[in-house]
């Protein structure tokens, strides 16, 4: 398992990085798959709505690089592994039931905090606007339109 420091940039000309190529981090909370999906979704939206490829790549990197850098920092602070660390600290000799060591409410908040940081907490996903783009015919001069 390997992580890397956050890169200062992902885009080089008309080429950009996504997923682990852009932000390798420990695979806690399905980071590899989930962050690659969020990258692809954001990149596709900006490619469909920005006035140029350069503007789209800049917008994609502006949206995603800070979020993944923050998540990288969180995974280094144990992220979802926090539960195992707490259990060890609170009951180094072992335990019969995790809830005797970490209350259910605390476990739920640890999971929810990580999901919020990673960008896939259901409340966050359901509250944000769609990144769907309305298809526009070839003769329509208006270009693609974001839909909500």
Rosetta constraint file for C-alpha pairs under 8 A:
AtomPair CA 1 CA 26 HARMONIC 6.04 0.50
AtomPair CA 1 CA 27 HARMONIC 7.51 0.50
AtomPair CA 2 CA 24 HARMONIC 7.17 0.50
AtomPair CA 2 CA 25 HARMONIC 6.33 0.50
AtomPair CA 2 CA 26 HARMONIC 5.93 0.50
AtomPair CA 3 CA 23 HARMONIC 7.94 0.50
AtomPair CA 3 CA 24 HARMONIC 5.00 0.50
AtomPair CA 3 CA 25 HARMONIC 3.96 0.50
AtomPair CA 3 CA 26 HARMONIC 5.50 0.50
AtomPair CA 4 CA 23 HARMONIC 7.09 0.50
AtomPair CA 4 CA 24 HARMONIC 5.58 0.50
AtomPair CA 4 CA 25 HARMONIC 6.33 0.50
AtomPair CA 5 CA 23 HARMONIC 7.97 0.50
AtomPair CA 5 CA 72 HARMONIC 7.93 0.50
AtomPair CA 6 CA 23 HARMONIC 6.34 0.50
AtomPair CA 6 CA 68 HARMONIC 7.97 0.50
AtomPair CA 6 CA 69 HARMONIC 5.55 0.50
AtomPair CA 6 CA 72 HARMONIC 7.44 0.50
AtomPair CA 7 CA 22 HARMONIC 7.22 0.50
AtomPair CA 7 CA 23 HARMONIC 7.29 0.50
AtomPair CA 9 CA 61 HARMONIC 7.63 0.50
AtomPair CA 9 CA 65 HARMONIC 7.87 0.50
AtomPair CA 10 CA 16 HARMONIC 5.46 0.50
AtomPair CA 10 CA 17 HARMONIC 5.31 0.50
AtomPair CA 10 CA 18 HARMONIC 7.97 0.50
AtomPair CA 10 CA 22 HARMONIC 6.12 0.50
AtomPair CA 10 CA 61 HARMONIC 6.73 0.50
AtomPair CA 10 CA 65 HARMONIC 7.95 0.50
AtomPair CA 11 CA 15 HARMONIC 5.71 0.50
AtomPair CA 11 CA 16 HARMONIC 4.14 0.50
AtomPair CA 11 CA 17 HARMONIC 6.53 0.50
AtomPair CA 11 CA 57 HARMONIC 6.79 0.50
AtomPair CA 11 CA 58 HARMONIC 7.55 0.50
AtomPair CA 11 CA 61 HARMONIC 7.36 0.50
AtomPair CA 12 CA 16 HARMONIC 6.11 0.50
AtomPair CA 13 CA 54 HARMONIC 7.64 0.50
AtomPair CA 14 CA 53 HARMONIC 7.11 0.50
AtomPair CA 14 CA 54 HARMONIC 6.66 0.50
AtomPair CA 14 CA 57 HARMONIC 7.59 0.50
AtomPair CA 16 CA 57 HARMONIC 7.05 0.50
AtomPair CA 17 CA 21 HARMONIC 5.77 0.50
AtomPair CA 17 CA 22 HARMONIC 4.91 0.50
AtomPair CA 18 CA 22 HARMONIC 5.04 0.50
AtomPair CA 18 CA 23 HARMONIC 7.65 0.50
AtomPair CA 18 CA 36 HARMONIC 6.20 0.50
AtomPair CA 18 CA 39 HARMONIC 5.97 0.50
AtomPair CA 18 CA 40 HARMONIC 7.06 0.50
AtomPair CA 19 CA 23 HARMONIC 6.23 0.50
AtomPair CA 19 CA 24 HARMONIC 7.47 0.50
AtomPair CA 19 CA 32 HARMONIC 6.47 0.50
AtomPair CA 19 CA 33 HARMONIC 7.62 0.50
AtomPair CA 19 CA 35 HARMONIC 6.04 0.50
AtomPair CA 19 CA 36 HARMONIC 3.99 0.50
AtomPair CA 19 CA 37 HARMONIC 7.72 0.50
AtomPair CA 19 CA 39 HARMONIC 6.55 0.50
AtomPair CA 20 CA 24 HARMONIC 4.33 0.50
AtomPair CA 20 CA 25 HARMONIC 7.28 0.50
AtomPair CA 20 CA 32 HARMONIC 6.16 0.50
AtomPair CA 20 CA 36 HARMONIC 7.18 0.50
AtomPair CA 23 CA 68 HARMONIC 6.75 0.50
AtomPair CA 23 CA 69 HARMONIC 7.64 0.50
AtomPair CA 23 CA 72 HARMONIC 7.86 0.50
AtomPair CA 24 CA 32 HARMONIC 7.74 0.50
AtomPair CA 25 CA 31 HARMONIC 7.26 0.50
AtomPair CA 25 CA 32 HARMONIC 7.66 0.50
AtomPair CA 25 CA 72 HARMONIC 6.04 0.50
AtomPair CA 25 CA 75 HARMONIC 7.48 0.50
AtomPair CA 26 CA 31 HARMONIC 7.23 0.50
AtomPair CA 26 CA 75 HARMONIC 6.77 0.50
AtomPair CA 27 CA 31 HARMONIC 5.00 0.50
AtomPair CA 27 CA 32 HARMONIC 6.04 0.50
AtomPair CA 28 CA 75 HARMONIC 7.16 0.50
AtomPair CA 28 CA 79 HARMONIC 7.13 0.50
AtomPair CA 28 CA 80 HARMONIC 6.35 0.50
AtomPair CA 28 CA 81 HARMONIC 7.63 0.50
AtomPair CA 29 CA 80 HARMONIC 6.77 0.50
AtomPair CA 30 CA 34 HARMONIC 5.89 0.50
AtomPair CA 31 CA 35 HARMONIC 5.52 0.50
AtomPair CA 31 CA 36 HARMONIC 7.97 0.50
AtomPair CA 31 CA 118 HARMONIC 7.81 0.50
AtomPair CA 32 CA 36 HARMONIC 6.13 0.50
AtomPair CA 33 CA 37 HARMONIC 6.23 0.50
AtomPair CA 34 CA 38 HARMONIC 6.32 0.50
AtomPair CA 34 CA 120 HARMONIC 7.86 0.50
AtomPair CA 35 CA 39 HARMONIC 6.04 0.50
AtomPair CA 35 CA 68 HARMONIC 7.82 0.50
AtomPair CA 35 CA 118 HARMONIC 7.59 0.50
AtomPair CA 36 CA 40 HARMONIC 6.07 0.50
AtomPair CA 37 CA 41 HARMONIC 6.04 0.50
AtomPair CA 38 CA 42 HARMONIC 6.13 0.50
AtomPair CA 39 CA 43 HARMONIC 5.99 0.50
AtomPair CA 39 CA 60 HARMONIC 7.82 0.50
AtomPair CA 39 CA 64 HARMONIC 6.70 0.50
AtomPair CA 40 CA 44 HARMONIC 5.95 0.50
AtomPair CA 41 CA 45 HARMONIC 6.24 0.50
AtomPair CA 41 CA 131 HARMONIC 7.51 0.50
AtomPair CA 42 CA 46 HARMONIC 6.31 0.50
AtomPair CA 42 CA 60 HARMONIC 6.07 0.50
AtomPair CA 42 CA 63 HARMONIC 7.77 0.50
AtomPair CA 42 CA 64 HARMONIC 7.72 0.50
AtomPair CA 42 CA 131 HARMONIC 7.52 0.50
AtomPair CA 43 CA 47 HARMONIC 6.08 0.50
AtomPair CA 43 CA 56 HARMONIC 7.28 0.50
AtomPair CA 43 CA 57 HARMONIC 7.15 0.50
AtomPair CA 43 CA 60 HARMONIC 5.29 0.50
AtomPair CA 44 CA 48 HARMONIC 6.14 0.50
AtomPair CA 45 CA 49 HARMONIC 6.20 0.50
AtomPair CA 45 CA 131 HARMONIC 5.87 0.50
AtomPair CA 45 CA 132 HARMONIC 7.07 0.50
AtomPair CA 45 CA 133 HARMONIC 6.99 0.50
AtomPair CA 46 CA 50 HARMONIC 5.36 0.50
AtomPair CA 46 CA 56 HARMONIC 4.69 0.50
AtomPair CA 46 CA 57 HARMONIC 7.28 0.50
AtomPair CA 46 CA 59 HARMONIC 6.61 0.50
AtomPair CA 46 CA 60 HARMONIC 6.32 0.50
AtomPair CA 47 CA 52 HARMONIC 7.67 0.50
AtomPair CA 47 CA 53 HARMONIC 6.30 0.50
AtomPair CA 47 CA 56 HARMONIC 5.04 0.50
AtomPair CA 47 CA 57 HARMONIC 7.40 0.50
AtomPair CA 48 CA 133 HARMONIC 7.00 0.50
AtomPair CA 48 CA 144 HARMONIC 6.33 0.50
AtomPair CA 49 CA 56 HARMONIC 7.57 0.50
AtomPair CA 49 CA 133 HARMONIC 7.65 0.50
AtomPair CA 49 CA 143 HARMONIC 7.92 0.50
AtomPair CA 49 CA 144 HARMONIC 5.82 0.50
AtomPair CA 49 CA 145 HARMONIC 6.55 0.50
AtomPair CA 49 CA 146 HARMONIC 6.86 0.50
AtomPair CA 50 CA 55 HARMONIC 5.93 0.50
AtomPair CA 50 CA 56 HARMONIC 5.06 0.50
AtomPair CA 51 CA 55 HARMONIC 6.54 0.50
AtomPair CA 51 CA 56 HARMONIC 7.41 0.50
AtomPair CA 52 CA 56 HARMONIC 6.16 0.50
AtomPair CA 53 CA 57 HARMONIC 6.12 0.50
AtomPair CA 54 CA 58 HARMONIC 6.17 0.50
AtomPair CA 55 CA 59 HARMONIC 6.08 0.50
AtomPair CA 56 CA 60 HARMONIC 6.08 0.50
AtomPair CA 57 CA 61 HARMONIC 6.19 0.50
AtomPair CA 58 CA 62 HARMONIC 6.05 0.50
AtomPair CA 59 CA 63 HARMONIC 6.09 0.50
AtomPair CA 60 CA 64 HARMONIC 6.08 0.50
AtomPair CA 61 CA 65 HARMONIC 5.35 0.50
AtomPair CA 62 CA 66 HARMONIC 7.12 0.50
AtomPair CA 63 CA 67 HARMONIC 7.24 0.50
AtomPair CA 64 CA 68 HARMONIC 6.18 0.50
AtomPair CA 65 CA 69 HARMONIC 6.05 0.50
AtomPair CA 66 CA 70 HARMONIC 6.15 0.50
AtomPair CA 67 CA 71 HARMONIC 6.28 0.50
AtomPair CA 67 CA 117 HARMONIC 7.81 0.50
AtomPair CA 67 CA 118 HARMONIC 7.73 0.50
AtomPair CA 68 CA 72 HARMONIC 6.02 0.50
AtomPair CA 68 CA 118 HARMONIC 7.68 0.50
AtomPair CA 69 CA 73 HARMONIC 6.36 0.50
AtomPair CA 70 CA 74 HARMONIC 6.31 0.50
AtomPair CA 70 CA 117 HARMONIC 7.57 0.50
AtomPair CA 71 CA 75 HARMONIC 6.16 0.50
AtomPair CA 71 CA 117 HARMONIC 6.05 0.50
AtomPair CA 71 CA 118 HARMONIC 5.97 0.50
AtomPair CA 72 CA 76 HARMONIC 6.36 0.50
AtomPair CA 73 CA 77 HARMONIC 6.59 0.50
AtomPair CA 74 CA 78 HARMONIC 6.78 0.50
AtomPair CA 74 CA 79 HARMONIC 5.57 0.50
AtomPair CA 74 CA 117 HARMONIC 7.91 0.50
AtomPair CA 75 CA 79 HARMONIC 4.44 0.50
AtomPair CA 75 CA 80 HARMONIC 7.61 0.50
AtomPair CA 78 CA 82 HARMONIC 5.19 0.50
AtomPair CA 78 CA 85 HARMONIC 7.97 0.50
AtomPair CA 79 CA 114 HARMONIC 6.37 0.50
AtomPair CA 80 CA 110 HARMONIC 7.20 0.50
AtomPair CA 80 CA 111 HARMONIC 6.75 0.50
AtomPair CA 80 CA 114 HARMONIC 6.73 0.50
AtomPair CA 81 CA 85 HARMONIC 6.46 0.50
AtomPair CA 82 CA 86 HARMONIC 6.02 0.50
AtomPair CA 82 CA 110 HARMONIC 7.63 0.50
AtomPair CA 83 CA 87 HARMONIC 6.12 0.50
AtomPair CA 83 CA 107 HARMONIC 7.18 0.50
AtomPair CA 83 CA 110 HARMONIC 7.66 0.50
AtomPair CA 84 CA 88 HARMONIC 6.18 0.50
AtomPair CA 85 CA 89 HARMONIC 6.15 0.50
AtomPair CA 86 CA 90 HARMONIC 5.93 0.50
AtomPair CA 86 CA 102 HARMONIC 7.60 0.50
AtomPair CA 87 CA 91 HARMONIC 5.67 0.50
AtomPair CA 87 CA 92 HARMONIC 7.34 0.50
AtomPair CA 87 CA 98 HARMONIC 7.49 0.50
AtomPair CA 87 CA 101 HARMONIC 6.23 0.50
AtomPair CA 87 CA 102 HARMONIC 7.04 0.50
AtomPair CA 88 CA 92 HARMONIC 4.78 0.50
AtomPair CA 88 CA 94 HARMONIC 7.61 0.50
AtomPair CA 90 CA 101 HARMONIC 6.44 0.50
AtomPair CA 91 CA 95 HARMONIC 6.44 0.50
AtomPair CA 91 CA 101 HARMONIC 6.78 0.50
AtomPair CA 95 CA 100 HARMONIC 7.49 0.50
AtomPair CA 95 CA 101 HARMONIC 7.42 0.50
AtomPair CA 96 CA 100 HARMONIC 7.69 0.50
AtomPair CA 97 CA 101 HARMONIC 7.29 0.50
AtomPair CA 98 CA 102 HARMONIC 5.94 0.50
AtomPair CA 98 CA 103 HARMONIC 7.77 0.50
AtomPair CA 99 CA 103 HARMONIC 4.85 0.50
AtomPair CA 99 CA 104 HARMONIC 6.04 0.50
AtomPair CA 102 CA 106 HARMONIC 6.39 0.50
AtomPair CA 102 CA 107 HARMONIC 6.56 0.50
AtomPair CA 103 CA 107 HARMONIC 6.41 0.50
AtomPair CA 104 CA 108 HARMONIC 6.11 0.50
AtomPair CA 105 CA 109 HARMONIC 6.22 0.50
AtomPair CA 106 CA 110 HARMONIC 6.20 0.50
AtomPair CA 107 CA 111 HARMONIC 6.34 0.50
AtomPair CA 108 CA 112 HARMONIC 6.06 0.50
AtomPair CA 109 CA 113 HARMONIC 5.88 0.50
AtomPair CA 110 CA 114 HARMONIC 6.36 0.50
AtomPair CA 111 CA 115 HARMONIC 6.23 0.50
AtomPair CA 112 CA 116 HARMONIC 6.12 0.50
AtomPair CA 112 CA 121 HARMONIC 6.61 0.50
AtomPair CA 113 CA 117 HARMONIC 6.23 0.50
AtomPair CA 114 CA 118 HARMONIC 6.03 0.50
AtomPair CA 115 CA 119 HARMONIC 6.02 0.50
AtomPair CA 115 CA 120 HARMONIC 5.20 0.50
AtomPair CA 115 CA 121 HARMONIC 4.52 0.50
AtomPair CA 116 CA 120 HARMONIC 6.15 0.50
AtomPair CA 116 CA 121 HARMONIC 4.96 0.50
AtomPair CA 116 CA 124 HARMONIC 6.92 0.50
AtomPair CA 119 CA 124 HARMONIC 7.10 0.50
AtomPair CA 119 CA 125 HARMONIC 7.39 0.50
AtomPair CA 120 CA 124 HARMONIC 6.83 0.50
AtomPair CA 120 CA 125 HARMONIC 6.12 0.50
AtomPair CA 121 CA 125 HARMONIC 6.17 0.50
AtomPair CA 122 CA 126 HARMONIC 5.93 0.50
AtomPair CA 123 CA 127 HARMONIC 6.04 0.50
AtomPair CA 124 CA 128 HARMONIC 6.32 0.50
AtomPair CA 129 CA 148 HARMONIC 5.71 0.50
AtomPair CA 130 CA 147 HARMONIC 6.75 0.50
AtomPair CA 130 CA 148 HARMONIC 5.18 0.50
AtomPair CA 131 CA 146 HARMONIC 6.72 0.50
AtomPair CA 131 CA 147 HARMONIC 7.04 0.50
AtomPair CA 131 CA 148 HARMONIC 7.37 0.50
AtomPair CA 132 CA 146 HARMONIC 6.14 0.50
AtomPair CA 132 CA 147 HARMONIC 5.72 0.50
AtomPair CA 132 CA 148 HARMONIC 7.27 0.50
AtomPair CA 133 CA 144 HARMONIC 6.62 0.50
AtomPair CA 133 CA 145 HARMONIC 5.66 0.50
AtomPair CA 133 CA 146 HARMONIC 4.47 0.50
AtomPair CA 133 CA 147 HARMONIC 5.59 0.50
AtomPair CA 134 CA 144 HARMONIC 6.25 0.50
AtomPair CA 134 CA 145 HARMONIC 5.41 0.50
AtomPair CA 134 CA 146 HARMONIC 6.09 0.50
AtomPair CA 134 CA 147 HARMONIC 6.14 0.50
AtomPair CA 135 CA 144 HARMONIC 6.28 0.50
AtomPair CA 135 CA 145 HARMONIC 7.52 0.50
AtomPair CA 136 CA 140 HARMONIC 6.34 0.50
AtomPair CA 136 CA 143 HARMONIC 6.43 0.50
AtomPair CA 136 CA 144 HARMONIC 5.66 0.50
AtomPair CA 136 CA 145 HARMONIC 7.69 0.50
